[in-house]
Amino acid sequence: MMRFNRDEQLLMMLYCPGTREGLIQELEAMQKQLVPSEKRLKRLSDGVLEKLQHMSDTEFDALDLYP
């Protein structure tokens, strides 16, 4: 199972509509709104997107985003 750090978990909590695919779409849409100075948020969201691409919906559903 993929491990997410605290910042990644927070980002997922903020943008997650309830599904892995939905979260991917929301993060991609958010990235389109970023300005060049938001490099840290871009790197963070890139990392989350990469991890989400490599996990299954079942693995995603097993995450406890709201402890």
N, C-alpha and C positions, 0 to 999 in steps of 0.2 A: 504494500500500500504506500502511496505517496505521502511524504511528510511535508507539511506546510508550517512555516514559521509564523510567529504571532502577527506580523504585518500582513503576510499573505492571507491569514485567516480573517483578519479584520476587513481587508479588501473584498474578500469573498462574501462576508456577511453583509457588507454594504451594497453589493451589486447583484447578489444571487436572487433570481426570481423563483428558485425552487428546483431547477434542473441543471445538469451539467452543461447541456447544449445552450440553455438560456443564459447561463452565466458567461459562457464563451462569447455569445453574441453581445451581451451587455458590456463586457470588458473591451471587446473590439470597438464597439460604438463609443465608449468612453475615451479610448485611445485616439480616436479621430478628432476629439475635442481638445486634446492636450496642446499646449503651446511649447515651444522649444525649451523654455526654462524648466519645464516639469520633467526633467530627465529621470529623477529618482522614481517618480510614479510610473513612468514608461518602463523602466527596468523591472520594477516590482510587478507590474501587470504582465509584462512579457514572461517573467518567470512563472507566474500563476497559469497563464495560458499554455505554456509549454507542458507543465505538469498535468493540466486538465486534458490536454490532447493525448497524453499517454496513459490515461486511466479510463476504466469502463464506467458506464452509468451505475452499475452495481457498487463499485468501489466508491463512487461519488456519493451515492445514497447512504453509504455506511458512515460518511463523515458526520461528526457532531459539530456543525457550524455554530450552534447556539447553546453552548453548555450552561 
